[in-house]
C-alpha cells in the first residue's frame, strides 16, 4: 500500500516577516485563518492590555521578559508555556520588556473599566492592523503569512 503525502506543510520564517510597532507593542503576524491566529509580540515594560475574555483557547510561549495576568498573581518568565481555556478573563500586564508568541483560537472581547464591551479583536482585525502599520511605516506588506 502506498500512502499519499497529503498537502504540503506550510511554513514561514520569522526573518521574512517585518516587525511593526504600535506604541509600546511590537507585532509580527505569522498566521491567520478563519479560526486561529498566531502572533508574536514584543511588549515594553508597563504596558497593559484591557481586561478581556477569550472565546477560544490560547497557547503562549515566553521567549524573554516577565509578564502576568493581574488577576492571577503568577509571573510568566522566559521559557514559560501557558494554556488559557476558552472563557478565561484577565488583564495582561507587562512587568519587564517581553517577547511572547501567542496562538489564539477565536477572538477576544475587550471590556472597559465598568465591565462593558469596548472592542472585539480577532485574526482578521489583527491582520488588517498589521498591514496598516506596515503601510504607515513604508514597509511592503509581506506575502508569506500562512492562511
Secondary structure, 3 states (H helix, E strand, C coil): CCCCCCCCCCCCCHHHCCCEEECCEEEEEEEECCCEEEEEEEECCCCECCCEEECCCEEEEEEEEEEEECCCCCEEECCCEEEECCCCEECEEEEEEEEEEEEEECCEEEECCCCCEEEEECHHHHHHHHHHHHHHHCCCCCCCCEC
